[in-house]
């Protein structure tokens, strides 16, 4: 009994890794790119209704809350869902539909095909699902397929009975018994049928002269032939293989005029005449097509005046012969492929070696077909059929029927090795009983007209089982179902729908509170900051004599004329107000401790204090928390480095009166004008110290001086050692001379060797010429 799941359930996800890897992961960069980028496509789309918002992008949502965005700002109700919540929209008023999948019928897969359950065999799971699709939003579902064991097989042998196949006919006269024995090893339920073909019995395809009407082989080596025919159904599918042998033994060959045969006419009739042939619903359908020449294709019939295309229907008369052979053209490859797939038939081309490439190309154009090489006398036909059957059973390929144009499908196959294969809908090298799965991603590209029902079918090639997929579109908002005409919210002259008013003709405003006449130029002047300027500064709309400012993804626009915003202030390194202030109407309002147009100037002075406690070492000024050195040659974070400054080498300062202002090393020596003599300083124990300069102290009336000295190595460094400089110069000159001399010697040596080698070569050549010179004899 079929197990039907009533209602709708969420799709099971036994292979979540595939879904995450191939469905969700490709969407993450797009989602994060949208959320993190400065451009908000939802707000930038200027959607005026919920339906328009949903079509902008699958990440857009609509707020239907009545009091959302009240104020003097044109608040966009279309935005990302999380942004709407941050802006005060309650979650129950957010319209954000998404695509989903519901399973309607999910009967488990069968494991065996024959026996008492052969009519309830299931080879694909699930069998029926429903998709709710929002345009641009992907959803997915999984399909599992299994080739069950011991599945019934119907085999119809379609043979070319033109004259060139006479030896093949002799070979297969006992084919039924042998074939049934071999197929019995693969299935316990096997049936066999037989049909034959030649070509259309009309010129130029067959002989039509009176003497050939009854015997086309008249005058040939084989005197007995039956008249030419298009297709003849001889034996319906049966499990009595002796009947097959009997009917084959009765057959005789015929003769046609041109080389190509009418085999495609026969294939189509064997496919669509299901009741006559006896195809069972619960069985594999194998159609073996044996020939030794190429087939006629569509439009070839025009050679005989047949201009009517094939209609794809069954045309077998009471004698089981193709009655429309001389009325319709040959079928096309597309029509053949359609009818074979429609009736779940595997076509096996059994052709000679020289035709293999031609029929191999046909298999690429007709799904579910294989080609095998047939011996000249068909001796290998049984092994050929067995190989083709095993080949068919070793692969599973999905096809899509009635595919809607506005829906895109992508497949990911997971075969017996368990590895997902994106972009593939086929698995090969399977064993009977193996289960394979296919992940199918579905996306709607647009919304069809309202009331349109869409559906499609996914079906393995050659299987009767199929997956039926019903599709409905989420293009409408649920809040639209509660729209109220002439609502009091809309001043009783408009329709309230999803939080907005749709005003009657002649009325405007968010609540239909204004008439169109009020928007004339006289009334618009109330929305201009000054004469000649744009209405609402070009950043809003004038509604009822007041400006309603637009929303911007960059920030807030405000003001009586929308003249202000919080994002047009000066920036420093791309940061608004350097991150140390707030932007108000185009001007940075700096935080405490910062000044400047872009608030990048700190008023803090502690970073400018040098180690000696002075501001910038007394050589500059502190600007914006950094020292700007004014003393020539000074540098460093606090201007502490200055080799050219007058006091650069001073290590101690001494003032008269015994007060030492600063002393690093050496002695603190106090001096007046009389004591500033070298001899006096040496007598005071300062011999060996370096004296640099002295200057009057600030107390000029007492003629006291400040003496600068150092008794250590001065940071300016001492003078160069003359002897060391002289030795370095002389050594450099000698070294350069030696190098040049060695290079000259090397060049001369190489040159001499080349000249000597040239001399030796010339000498050897002269000796050789003397030896080879012929002798001359003179008679006396």
Secondary structure, DSSP 8 states (H G I E B T S, - for coil): ---EEEEEEE---TTHHHHIIIIIHHHHHHHHHHHHSS--HHHHTT--SHHHHHHH-TTEEEE--TTTT-SSEE--SEEEHHHHHHTT--GGGEE----EEEEEE-----SB-SSTTGGG---EE-SEEEEEE-TT--EEEEEEEE--BS--EEEEEEEE-BGGGHHHHHHGGGHHHHHHHHHTTT-S-EEEEEEEE---SSTTTS--SHHHHS-TTTTSS--------SEEEEEEEES-HHHHHHHHHH---B--SSSSB-HHHHHHHHHH-HHHHT--SSSEEEEEEEESS-B--TTGGGGGT--S-------B-TTSBBTTTTTS----HHHHHHHHHHTTEEEEEEE-GGGHHHHHHHHHHSTTEEEEE--TT-TTHHHHHHHHHHHHHT-EEEEEES--TTEEEEEEEE-TT--EEET--EE-S--TT-EEEEEEEEEE-S---TT--EEEEEEETT-S--EEEEEEE--S-GGGGG-BTT-GGGTTSEEEETTEEEE-TTEESTTS-EEGGGGSHHHHGGG-SSTTS-GGGGSEEEETTEEEEE-BTTB-EESTTS-EESS-S-EETTEEGGGSEEEETTEEEE-TTEESTTS-EE---GGGB-TTSSBGGGTEEEETTEEEE-STT-BSTTS-B-TTSTTTT--EEEETTTEEEEESSS-----BTTT-SHHHHIIIIITT-EEEEEEE-S-GGGTBEEEEEESS--TT-----HHHHHHHHHHHHHHHHHHHHHHHHHHHHHHHHHHHHHHHHHHHHHHHHHHH--------
